[in-house]
Amino acid sequence: MSLKEILQSLVEKSVPILLNDSEKDWEAGELLSKLSERTLKTQAHLQHGLYIAEINEGGYLGRVMFKVKPKA
């Protein structure tokens, strides 16, 4: 699944979370409009309640792209 598909799913389901990139908290819809197409095409995995991590070429989880935070 691509990062774009994950973010679109979060927006469609109105999931009440923020995504933190270690600098700022983002809403999923904001990221869809701010990130480059190249970044949005990154294969990724959502671990509900914890993080979104990229999937590397070997099919393994790579770096954590965003930490999941509940909306206050």
N, C-alpha and C positions, 0 to 999 in steps of 0.2 A: 504494500500500500504506500502511496506517495504521501509526503507531508501535506500536499494540497488536499488530497482526499480526506486525511485525518482532520484537518482544519475545517473543511467544508462540512463534514459530519458533525463536528462540535457545534458549528453555527446552526445547522439545520435542527439539531436536537436541543438548542438553547441550553447547553450544559453550563452550569454556573461556576466556571473556573477561570483562573488567570494563568497565563503561561509566562514563566520568568526565564529570561536568557542571561541571568546573573547581573544585568544592568538595569532592567526595567521589566515591569509587569505589563503583559499584553492581553488583549482579548483576541480570540481566534479570528474574528472578522478583520481586526486591524492588521494582523499578520498576513492575511490573504491579500490585502491591498498594498502592503509595504514590502514584502519579500519579492526577490527576483524570481522569474520563471524557473531559472536554473535551480535555485534553492527549493522552490516548491516541488520540483520533480524528484527531489531526494527521496529514496526509499527509506521509510521510517516505521517505527513501531510505537504505539501508544500503550503504555502501562498505566491503566486507569488509576488515578489518584497519586501517581508518582512522577512520571516523566514521559517525554517523547524523545526517543533515541534514534539516531540514524542506523540503517542497516548497511554494513560494509559489503564490499564485492564478494566476500566469502559467505555471505548470508548470516553473519553474526552481528549482534548488537555492537554498535560503535559508540561514539561520543554522545553524551546527553545533550540534546539541542535545547530543550525547555523543561523546566521543572513545573509540575502542576501544583497550583495553589487554589484552595477554595476561595470563592468571592466572599468578601465580608458583607 
